[in-house]
Structures are given as structure tokens and as C-alpha cells.
Amino acid sequence: MRRPFAVLAAALLVGAFAVPASAADGDDGFTIKDPRITESSGLAASRQHPGIYWTHNDSDDGAYLYAVDSATGETVATVTLTGVGTPRDVEAISVGPDNELWVGDIGDNLGGTWPHVWIYRLPEPKELRDRTVRATQYVVQYQGGARDAESLVVHPKTGRVYIADKKEEGGQLFEGPAELSASGTNVFKPVARIDNLQATDATLSPDGRKLVVRSYFGAFAYDWNSGDIKKTGRLSVPFLGQGESVTYTADGGRLMYGAEGAESSVEPEDAPDSGGSSGSDSSSGEGSSAAGDGGSGGGDGNVRTGALAVAAVLAALFGVSRLRRRSR
């Protein structure tokens, strides 16, 4: 009986200490290794290709998107956009319905002087390899005048496009027309305030019910509420330097935060209402570090729980073994 007992014990130990599925999908974080990506300014989790994150450089790079494999940090596809002219200041990327990629060429480092900005839409490639894809370009203006912005989200159910402007004293969330026009100017209108946050990126949960807006060192969570957003609290944000990007994972369980710089890191935190330790906290300050209460806590808890379970089972099996030997 010793051999089957040892085999069973080994199997239990393997199961208890196995890497969670999220780690296998790269949701435990990764480093962007592509030397071409030095100003990662937007991030979007692919729903069509598990574990793949789309990103792009800030300005002066060209019309390129990069598909990064979170399991390795390597770029597995470079997409060159055509039909869009020369990008000016690409700041955001989002995945919309039907696996379409939306790119926000919406930055205005001159403080809001451009008469218009652009949004690009293209189908996400079904096969990940270097290729050229023709995109649709939309001209955007804001009601109330030009402004700087770095945050664009597309509602995963309705496909409607929203932009959050970037103001140190707090900005606004702008809503685009129900359907954008490729032949005319699309006027985005303010629908909600975003207070006390200099927004550098934003993301909607896969079910469209939660909005997260981040700044360089902090983030806020909101109930979407059909666009009439309601703030629910501050979020812990890992310190990565110049924080520029955030996206929900494809399953909505975590938030992935990124930053600019060569070989920049992308780090996870539990999403609001995910049951993890780093969800909304209305009393926590902006810029709180993820160290000590980040997304790794859930994984450690799983390991401890598994170890306790294994110990209990082994103790029971050991007792049964002793009883069987005594009865012989």
C-alpha cells in the first residue's frame, strides 16, 4: 500500500502547488521586450487571442500596432495601418464589439490647440503575423473646444466610443455619436465629470458595467451606469514610473497596468468587485503602491489553502494506513 499512497500524495501536492490558470495566460504580469516599444502608451487585452495584449508607442513612431505575448513578453505580430495618413500623437487603444481595434490619435501636448484629432478602426487580425491592414479614419472634435486627451474606451456591447480628456484639476468624459462618420466631423459631447484625476488611460470591463480611469500614479473605479458614471472608490496602482496604460484582462478578473520606457513592465491588480484584495477603497490615497496589497495576494492564499488541504488529507491517509497495519 505504500506505493499507491506515495503516488496519491504526490498528485495532491502537484495539484495544490500548480500555477493558477491566470499565470499561464500571462495575467501575473510581464515585461515588454521589443526594443522598438519605448513609449507604450496604450494597452488592450485581446479577446480573440488569449494572453495577447495590443500596444503602441506614443508619438513619432508611425502607424504601428504591436501584439505582445504576455507569456514571454515578445512581440508576435506587428500591424502597419494604411489609410490613416501620418499619426500625430497616438495615446490609446481599445477592443470593441466583433473584435475590432480602435486607436485614439487624440494626444495634444500643446494644451489643446489641434482643430481636430483622429480615431482609427480596424479588424483585429485572426492570424497573428506581421501584416498591413487598412483602417478607417474618423475626424473628431469636442463640444466646447480642443483639448488634450489620452484615454479612449469603446463600450463592448454598444460599440459607442468615449474619450476622457486630461486635466490636472479634473476632466470630463465625452461621448461620441452612436455611429461615427468616416466622411464628416464627429463631435464628442461631455456627459460626465472625472474629478481629481489627470487621466492617462481608461478601460471598460468586458461586461461594460465598470469603468477604470488611471493617472500617472493612481486610479479611480466607476459604475458605468449607462455613461452617467458613479465613482465607487480609489484603486491600488503598482508604481512603474510614468504610468500610461491600463486594461481589463479578457476575463475581467484583473487590471493590467503599464508604463512608458524601454523594457517596461505590465503589472496586475485585482479588478473592482473581483473578490481580490486590491479592489475599490474609498479611503486609500491616489498613488498608493501595490506592494503589500497587490494582485499576488490571491495566489499566495490559494497556495496556503492548498497546502492545508494536502496536510489534512495526508494526515487522514496516514491514520488509515496505520489502522490497516494494526488490523493485519
Buried (B, 14 or more C-beta within 10 A) or exposed (E): EEEEBEEEBEEBBEEBEEEEEBBBBBBBBBEBBBEEBBBBBBBBBBBBBBBBBBBBBBBEBEBBBBBBBBBEBEBBBBBEBEBBEEBBBBBBBBBBEEBBBBBBBBBBBEEBEBEEBBBBBBBBBEEBEEEEBEBBBBBBBBEEEBBBBBBBBBBBEEBBBBBBBBBEEEBBBBBBBEEBEEEEEBBBEBBBEBEBBBBBBBBBBBEBBBBBBBBBBBBBBBBBEEBEBEBBBBBBBBBBEEBBBBBBBBBBBBBBBBBBBEEBBBBBBBBBBBEBBBBBBEEBEBBBEBEEBBBBBBBEEBBEEBEEEBEEBBEEBEEEEEEEEEEE
